[in-house]
Amino acid sequence: MLNCMWVLMAPQGSKYNITFAHFDLEDGIIQHELSVGQRDCRYDYIEISEGTKNQTPSNILGRFCGNELPPTLHSQLDQVYIHFVTDHMIERSGFHLEWAISGCGGIYRNRPEGNFSSPNYPNGYPTEMECEWDIIAPLDKSVEITIEEIHMEDVGSCDFDYLIIYGGRDETYPVLSKFCHRQTSPIVITTTGNHAFIVFRSDHSISGRGFRATWKFVDSKCGGEYTAPFGQIHSHNYPQNYDHNDDCQWLIKVPSNHLINLTFVDFDIEESNMHGLTDFVNVYDGDSTSAPLLMSHNGNSLPSPATVVSTGNTMLIRHKADGSVSAKGFLAQYSLACGARISAKGTGTFQMGELVRASSPWTPTSNNCTWYIIAEDPADKIMLSFTSLDLSSCSINYVEVHDGDDTNATVISRACGTKLPKPLQSSGSALTV
């Protein structure tokens, strides 16, 4: 007598195709009330069912006996259970089956480079998809991911369709970046460890072209360059202690015409000791350590204030450790700052940034933002066109356009909801949004 169970576990969002190459079990009883050729497999049989990693088998795909090859089976879920049962009577040669995974997601261990994309890219991803990619590098390497193009349902809250990258083996690790917008210029994200976990989810409604990304292994180092519109950075090994003598730099570079908000949500850096040695975190208002210093801090309390804002589209963060005591380190979130002063020449774009909180990443809070768009040539006029809008009732949230260089100028448009306003033109050389 045998009672055997095999469980096949594919990446979330994938499905199985199961094919039998050989099949020879004790025959079942053919019953007249069953369909022609169908057997009541009550003695020796194989039963195949499906489920997910969070539940027990929920749907039986088939129960088979006899010596006729079963049909190819196609699961709709990412976990398949194969249950083989025999009694103490007749013995046969058994079965041989093969399976293949279809769908999205995958596990890539020690593969130095590769690519992944949303299902059906670039022809539009399906609704209600969930895909996971797990990329594992050797311990002395980091994973550099380049998002070559992304085109999704563009909603500022990122609650519907999104791509999210974690700096570790699962969703408990820090979020490096989350995307739900449209961009054709490359975005580069580098892990500080040897592991990247990527999740793509779509809801039941609107979809976009999707995304395409590549990865490669690079020599492990702390720091890196971040070009996504919002994300997280953290000290080496966080939340474990950083290494002695770490000297790490993170460069954040967002699109032109935008500023950067950097908010520290966890902070534990060695304080000065009796020998004058110390660890510190410095934040610079530019792309090098020669730029103006926005903040310098150590100790085990959050900086006050915990948020700093750049005056341009670049910001550099440096963490320097000495050779003595180390500590947990820091975790910080960055986003496009709200508002800017834009000197306009030719064409350009700007968008509302996301303020983020540690307790609920990527959740927008109250914003009162002002953009001053002023033509470099006083003889020029400003043409403003909206490409995306998703705000609630005008009594709560709205975007207002003034025909001039301050908020006291005449209001020429006030918009909310999702309907895009008509293109607007200034009467002079400035608009205020």
N, C-alpha and C positions, 0 to 999 in steps of 0.2 A: 504494500500500500504506500502511495506517495501523496503528499500534499505540499506542493511547492509554489512559491510566489516570487515573481520577478517584478521589479518596479523600474520603469524607464522614466528618467527625469530630464526633460529638454529645457533649454532657456525659456523664460517666460515669454509668451507670445508665439511660440513655435508649435508645430503639430507633427504627428507621426504618420508615416505611411508604412503599413506592416504587410509583408508578403510571405507566404508559406512556400518553401522549396520542397518540403517532404512532409507527408502527413499520413500516419497509420496508427490509429487507436482502436480500441475495442468498439464494435459497432453499437449504436443505440437502438432503441425500439422505435420502429416506424409506426406512427399512430395515424389513423384515418382522419381524425379531426384536425391534424396539423397540415400545413401546406405540403404539396407534393414534394417529395425528396427531403423533407425536414424530419429530423430525428429527435426523440426525447433522450438527450444525452445525460443519463442518470448514473452511469457506472464509471467509465473512464472518459474524461473530457478536458478540454482546455477552454477557459473562459477569459475573455479580454474585455476590460472595462477602462474607463478614463476618469480623470479628475484633475485637481490642481495641487500644488505643493501645500496648500492650506486646508485641504479637505480629503476625506476618504473617497474611494471610488463612487462616482455619482451617476455613471451612465454605462450600461453594458453594451459593448459593440458587437458581441457575438459569443455563443457557446457552441463548440464543435466536437464531433467524434466521428468514428468511421474511417474510411480511407480515401475520401474525396478531398482534393485540395480546397480549403476554404477560400473565399474571395479576398482580394486585397482590401484591407481595412484602412480607413482614414479617420484619425482622431480629430476632434475639434478643440481639445485641451492639451496642455503641455506635459501631462503626466499619464502614463499608461501602466495598468496593472495586468500582469499575465499570471493566471492561476491555473495550475495543472494538478488534476486529481485522478488517482487510480484506485480501484478496489483490490481485493485479494484474489481475484479470479484470473481472467484471460490476460495474457501479456502480448503486446505488439511492439513494433520497432520504434514507435514514438514520432516525434516531429522535429522539423528544423525550420525556423523562421528568421527573417531578416527585416530590419527596419531602417528607415531613412527619415531624417528630420527636414521638415519644410517650414517656411515662415521666416521670422526675423530673430535677431539675437544670436549669441554665440559665446563660447568660452575660448580664449586665445592665450595659451600659456607658452612663454618663451618664443613667441613668433615676433621677430624684430621689427617687422613692418606689415602693414595691411590697410584695408579700408572697410568701411561699413556705411550703410545708408538706410533710410527709411524704406519700408516695403513699397515696391512699384515706382521708386524714384526714377526719373523726374516726372512721371505721369500722374502724380497724386497718390497719397497714401490712403489706405482704407480707414473708415471710422472704427472706433472702439478697438484700437490696437494697443498692445503693451509689449515692448521689446526690451531685452536686457543684454548688454554686452559686458563681458568680464575680461579685462586685459591684464595679464600678469607678466611682469618683466623679472629678470634676475634681480637679486637683492642690491646689486651695485648699479642699477639702472633706474631711470624714471621714464614715464610714458608721456610723450609729446603728442597731443591731439590737435589736428587742424580741421576746423569746420570750413569746408571749401565753399559751400552755399547752404543757406537755410531759408525756407519759405514755408511758413506755417500760418495757421489761423492767428491773426495778429491782435491779441488782446493783452493789455498792459499787465493784468494781474497774473498772467501765466497759469490760470486755473484749468484751462481746457486742453489744448494741445501743447506739448512742450518736450524739450530735450534737456536732460539734467545730467551733470557729470559730478561724480563723487570722488574724492581723493582717498580711496580705500577700497575694501573688498565688498562693501554693501552700503545700504542706505543709512547706516548709523554713522558713517564717516562724514567729515565736513564737505559741504557743497562747494565745488570749485566754480561752477557756472550753471546758469539755467537760461534757456533760450525759448522764446515763443514769438520771434519777430521775423523780419525778412531782410536778408543781407546777402550780397554777392561777393563782397570782399572777404578774404580769409580771416578767421579768428583762431588764435593759437592759445591753447591751455596746456600747462605742464604740471604734472603731479610732483609733489615733493618726495613721495615714496615710490614703491615699485608696482603700485596697483591702481587701476582706474576701473570704475564701475559706472556704466552709462545706461540710462533709462530713457526710453521714448514712449510717450503715451498720447493717444488721441481720444477725443470724446465721440459722441454719437452724431455730431452735426457737421459743421464746416471743416473742410480739409484744405491743404495747400499742396505745393509741389513736393515738399518734404525736404530732406537734407542729404548731403554726402559729406563724409569725413574720412580722413586718413590718420594713421598713427605710426609712430616710430619710437624705438627705444633710444634714449640719450643718456649720457653719463649722469649719474645721480648727483644732484646738487640741490642746495636750498635756494630759494628765490626763483625768479623767472620773469617773463614778460606776459602781461595780461591785456588783451585787446577787446574782450567781451564787454558789453555795456554794463554788466553788473556781475559780481562774483564774490568769492571769499579767498582770503589768504591767511596763512598760519605759519607759525614758527616750525622749524625742522622737528620732526617726530611728534608734533602736537597730536593728542593731548598728553603724550609721554614727555619726559624732560628733553630739552634740546641738548645738543652735544657741546662739550667744552670747545672754546675757540671757534665756534660758528661765526661766520661773517657773511650774512645773506642779504641780498638786495632784490626787491620786487619792483618792477616798473609797470605802472598802470598807464595805458595810453588809450584814450577813448576818441571817438570821432571829433574832428574840429568843430568849433562852435559849442562845445559842451565843457562843463566843469565836472569835478569828481568829488563825491562825498565819501569819506572813509570813516567808518564807525567801529571802534573797538568794543567787543562784546565779552571778551575774557582776557585777563592780563595778569601774568605772574612772571616777572623778570627779576633776577637777583639785584638787590640794592647795593649801593656803595659799601665797601668794607673798610676795615682799619688801615689797610694798605693802599687805599685809594683806587683799587681795582673795581671795576663795575661792568655790568652788562647794561645795554640800553637799546631802545627802539627810537629811531629818528624818522621823521616824515618831512620830505622836502617838496617844495612847490615847483617842481620841474622834473627833468629827466636825469639829473646827476646830483651828487652830493655837494656840488658847488652852488646849487640853487638855494633860494631862501628857505630857512628852516621853519616849518609850520609847527612842529611839536618835537619834544625830546622827553622821554619818560622811562622810569624803571620802577621796581617795587611790585607789590601784589594787589594794588588797587587800580581801578580803571582810571585813565587820564581824565582830567576835568578841564574843559569839556571832553567828552568821549568821541565827539565827531569833529573832524577837520575838513575844510573845503579848499580845493585848489583854486587858483586864479586862471589857470589854463587847462589844456586837455591832457596834461601829463602829471604824474605824481610818483615819487620814488620813496620806498620804505626800506630802511636798513636796520637789521638786527645784528648787533655785535655782542659776542660773548667772550669773556676772558677764560683763563684756564682753571678757575676755582669752582665755585658752586654753580650748578645749573638749576633750572626750575621748569615748571610746566610750559611756559611760553605764552603765546598770545594767539587769539583768533580775531580777525577783523573782516568786516563786510564792506564792499564798495559798490557804488552805483553812480549813474549819471546824476550830477547835482541838478537841483531844480532852478531853472532860469540861467540867463547869461546875457552878456552884452556882445552883440555880433556886428562886426564890421563887414558889410556885405559888398561883394564884388563878383559879378557873374552869377552863379547859382550855388545853392547850398541847402542843407537840411538840418533840422533839429527835432528832438523828441523829448517828451517828458520822461524824467528818470524815475527809477523805483527806489524808494527808501526802504531799507530792509531791517528786520529785527531778528535777534537770535532765536526767540521763542517760536517764531513762525516765519521762516525764511521766505523772502520775496513777497511779503504782504505789504501793500502800500499803506501809508498812513496819511494824515492830513498834509496837504501841500498848498502853498500860496506862492506861485511861481511867476516871475516876470522875465520876458525876453525883450531886449531892446535891439531892434534890427535897424541899422543905420547905414545908408549907402556911403561908400567911400567918396564917391563923386556927388557933391550936393545937387548936381543937375539931374541925377538919376532918380527914378521912382522904384518902390518895392512892390513886387507882385508876390502874393502869398497864396499857396494852394495846400489844402489839407489832403493827405493820403491815407490817414487812418484816424478814426475817432470812436471812442467807446467810453462815454461818461453817463452817469445817472441823471436824475432830475436836475433841471437848471436851478432849482432852489437850493441844491446841495453842492453840485459840481458843475462847472462851466468853464469854457475858454472864451475870453473876450479880446477883441482886437481894437486897438485905438489908432486913429490916423494921426500919428505924431510920435514924438520921442519921450512921452511920459504918460502916466495913467490918467492924467487930467485931460488928455486930448479927446476929441470926439470918438465915441464908440461907433464903429461901422459894422461890427458883427458880434453876436453872442450866441454860442452854440453849445449843445449838449446832446445826449443820446448817441446814436450811431450814424445819423445822416450827415454826410459831408457838406460843409458850406460851399457856396460858389467861390471861385477864385476872387481874391481881393487885391485892390491896388491902392497904394498911398497917393495922396494928393501932393505930398512933398517927398522928402528923401528918407522918411523914417516911419516905421510901424512899431507899436508896442503890443505884445501878446501877453 
